[in-house]
Every structure is written in structure tokens, then in C-alpha cells.
Amino acid sequence: MDTTPSSRGVCAPYLALKHATGADHPVFFSLSEKKAAIAIDVTGELKNNNCWATPQGWVLVRDGAASSTYLLDPHNHHTRIQLPHLPENNLPPVCTCLLSGYPDPANPKGCLVLLIEPDNPIIRYCRRIGGEWVKHEYDIGTLDLLEGGSEKLVICSVAACNGKFYFNGGFDELGVLEFTPAAAPVFRSVAIRDAMEQPFGCQKEFLVESGQELFMVSLLSASDLNVVGQVLVHRMDFLKREWCEVGDIGGRAFLLSPWYFGASRSAEECGLEPNCVYMAYAGTKRLMVFNVKEGTTKMLDLDGAPVSQQALCMLPTNP
């Protein structure tokens, strides 16, 4: 493990625009400055298909040529945490990657690394840094298809909060994934008391951990999720097992990455607007900013950003 100290000052969040035309590496775009960034990934080790960012800021990097896998601080390439190598090639580039907490580079052994496939009921995890990767196929039920038949349900939205992983948040149920020291992963669900009626139309939920609390951001649309008509933000009250709608998010900024995760950072320290939800649309080069306190939405053009297939949030590694 390279324990070279990094500057623990807060760095601005970036979008890593993956699979941009003619680019083998992500193109980095500053959210606060709204312009392309030059000084990120100066070593060129982040490629379109070998890196998965986490809500905690660290980026999981798999270097197949060097048979090396590690967590990288994207704002300081000298700071990394070595992991057992992921032996499998051709892992989906849109896997969701999470950590059980914010690891200390000098003593990261208590941190669990979780990698979730998007289309198959498969997770890979490293229970303790220094242990081996384990591949696990899970079963959380099936979905009946309109044309007949069924398919296995998979983990979609997911967040780590207080040592547990919460997934597939909805207004009536919430999935929970727990890891014990020796046993296999445990999947269960929690029924929401006084469940709210599902909003009309299309919707997509993101689970976000912020200040050791769990939030659910719902993007609502009449027919097309690329045209958001309403944004709802709820906080989970675990004692009552209820989702409570909130009017502010404590001056934080929530950053949503389609296909990946939702994350929370101090808006003031990152140069973003407080109490706002940010959602990037890579294909149209636009950024949605929803103000939770005022209930207003605006769309910003990402001028200078290339059109790409995915927008991955690269965040500071401190909460």
C-alpha cells in the first residue's frame, strides 16, 4: 500500500464522461467550474472499462496488464489502497461500487468493498482489505413480464449507511444487505409503515447516505425519465420505519450518477449550490439542478463537454 499522504482538503467534484467519441479514457469535467479539467488522472491509469467510482470518492481500478487492483484517490494519484486482484476480465463498465465506510489509507482493514453487476444477480466483495474477492449469486425474487415468463430481480439503487447496504428503495419496501464476519451475505427486506401511494408516471429512485442518514431521491416524469417533472426527497426514519419528506438537506449537495450511485458532499466546500440535487445527462450534455428548499429546477448546458454514454461522479474522498 502506498501511504503517501494526500492533501485532505476538499476537492471539487468532477464528471468522468466515459466512452466519449474517439476517447479510450474518460474525459473529466468540473461541475463547479463547468469546464473540462486537465490535471485529473495525469498518469492515464483510468480507462473507460477498468474503473468504478464510489460514493465515498475512492475509485476502484483494475489493471489487467499488471494483475493489480486497488482503490485510488482520483484527486491525488499517489494515494491508493492495494487490494487483492480481481481475476475476471470483461466486468461490466457500469457496475456499482460501494465501500462500507470511509477507509483510512494508513489502516484500511475494516473496510468492505462491494461491486454489483447491473443486469445479473451477482455481487463481488472483498470482506476485508487483504482478503480475497468472493463472487456471490443472490436471489431477491422475480419479476413477472408482461409478455409472459419472468426474470430475476437485481439490485438497482443502493447506498451504504452505518455498516449496512440498503437497496431498491421504494415507498413500500426497502432491501437490506448485511455482511457478517464468517457467513454468506444476508439479504432481507423491511416493510415501510404507512407506505405512501406510488406517484403517478415513470420514476427512478436513488438512495443517498448523508450524515449517517439514509435519503431517497425520486425523479418523476409523465412518460420519459429524460424529462423530469418533479423531484421528491425523503429521509428514512428507522425507528418508525417511515419515509419522511424533507424541505432541505442540511446545506449539502446530492450528486446522482445514472447507472452508478447517489452521493452527498458539502456544497459550500465543493463550490456547489446548497440544498440542491445534481443529475447529469451525458448524452445531451445537460445538468439538472433541483433546489430542495425552493422546489425549483433548472437545466444547465455543459458547454465544452463531449457527448458520452455515461457520466460517473468523481468525488472528494472525505465526507
Stockholm file with secondary structure:
# STOCKHOLM 1.0

chainA/1-319         MDTTPSSRGVCAPYLALKHATGADHPVFFSLSEKKAAIAIDVTGELKNNNCWATPQGWVLVRDGAASSTYLLDPHNHHTRIQLPHLPENNLPPVCTCLLSGYPDPANPKGCLVLLIEPDNPIIRYCRRIGGEWVKHEYDIGTLDLLEGGSEKLVICSVAACNGKFYFNGGFDELGVLEFTPAAAPVFRSVAIRDAMEQPFGCQKEFLVESGQELFMVSLLSASDLNVVGQVLVHRMDFLKREWCEVGDIGGRAFLLSPWYFGASRSAEECGLEPNCVYMAYAGTKRLMVFNVKEGTTKMLDLDGAPVSQQALCMLPTNP
#=GR chainA/1-319 SS CCCCCCCCSCCCCEEEEETCTTCSSCEEEETTTTEECSSSSTTCCCCTTSEEECTTSCEEEEETTTTEEEEECTTCTTCEEEECCCCCSSCCTTCEEEESSCCBTTBCTTCCEEEECSSSSEEEEESSTTSCEEEEECCCCEEECTTSSEEECCCCSEEEETTEEEESCCSSEEEEEECCSSSCCEEEEEECTTCCCCCSSEEEEEEEEETTEEEEEEEEESSCTTSCCEEEEEEEETTTTEEEECSCCTTEEEEEETTTEEEEEEHHHHTCCTTEEEEEEGGGTEEEEEETTTTEEEEEECTTCCCCSEEEEECCSCC
#=GC SS_cons         CCCCCCCCSCCCCEEEEETCTTCSSCEEEETTTTEECSSSSTTCCCCTTSEEECTTSCEEEEETTTTEEEEECTTCTTCEEEECCCCCSSCCTTCEEEESSCCBTTBCTTCCEEEECSSSSEEEEESSTTSCEEEEECCCCEEECTTSSEEECCCCSEEEETTEEEESCCSSEEEEEECCSSSCCEEEEEECTTCCCCCSSEEEEEEEEETTEEEEEEEEESSCTTSCCEEEEEEEETTTTEEEECSCCTTEEEEEETTTEEEEEEHHHHTCCTTEEEEEEGGGTEEEEEETTTTEEEEEECTTCCCCSEEEEECCSCC
//
